Amino acid sequence: MTDMNKTIQKWHASFRKGTDFDSWGQLVEAIDEYQILARHLQKEVQSTSNSPELSEEQKKTLGKIATCLELRSTSLQTSQSHDEFTLEDLKTLEPILKNILSYNKDFPFDVQPVPIRKILAPGEEENLEFEEEEEGAAGTGTPDFFTNRVPGTLLPRLPSEPGMTLLTIKIEKIGLKDAGQCIDPYVTISVKDINGVDLTPVQDTPVATRKEDTYVYFVIDVEIQKHVEKLPKGATIFFEFKHYKPKKKFTSTKCFAFMELDEIKAGEMVIELYKKPTDFKRKKLHLLTRKPLYLHLHQTLHKE
C-alpha cells in the first residue's frame, strides 16, 4: 500500500469518526474531528510535493470537502442553523473522499476550496495529529484568538403547575488543576433519557465570572425545563464543562458531570468529574482526576 493510500485511509477514518459523533449528538467532538480533518485536507491541497498521485482537480475536490467540513462545523455551532449544511449532505461526500484517487466527476455542492487559515503558529502544522492533544498541554493564546461567544442560552423558569415541582440548579464553581488556563469557560446543561436522547432544550451558561486558584466560578442559576414529576425513570442531568482552544480555534469539552433523579434534593451538593468524550449513556465512565476536585451545585425546589 502506498503512503497516499494510507493517508486516505486515515482521512476516511477521521471522516467516519466525525459523522459518528455527529449522529450520536456529541457535537463538540464532531466539530473537533471535522476541523482537524479539514486542516489536514487543506494542508494536502497546498502541498507541492507530498501528493504526486493526486491531480490538481482531485486536490481541488479535497479543498471542497474541507469547505463542506467547515460548513457542517459552523452549522453545529449555532443551534438555529443545524440544517444549513446537514449531516446527510456531508455523508454524501464519504465515497468521494474514500475514492479520491479515482474520482473525476463534478462535485455535488456549489462550494469553493478555501485557503488554509493561519490558525496555528508557524511550525505547528507539522505536529497536527488526528488524535486529541493531551489535556495537560494547555494552549497560551492571545486576545486575537478569543471567540465571539453568545452570552449564554439560559431559559426562564417554566410556569408553575399545581402539585408539580420545578428545579433550579445554581452552578457555583468547578474545581480543576489548571483552572487559570481555561479560556472562555462555560457549562452546557442537558437533560437526557436513559438512551441519551434530549428531554429538554440544551442550555449554555454565560462565560465564567472569574477564575481563582483551582476553581472556575459561575454562580449562575439554571432552570430545568421540565417538571421533576414528568422526568422519566433513568433521566439524567448532564453538565459539560467547555473551554476555548486557541491552537485549534474552537471550543472543546474538557470534562463532564451528571446527576440522577434520586440526587434531586434541595441544598448544596458536589458531583464528580469525568473524562471526555461525554458519555450520555454512562457505559464507560472514567474519573477526570483522583484529586478532590468537583462540580459544586446548589439545588432549589419550587412547588406550588
Disulfide bonds with the S-S distance in Angstrom:
none
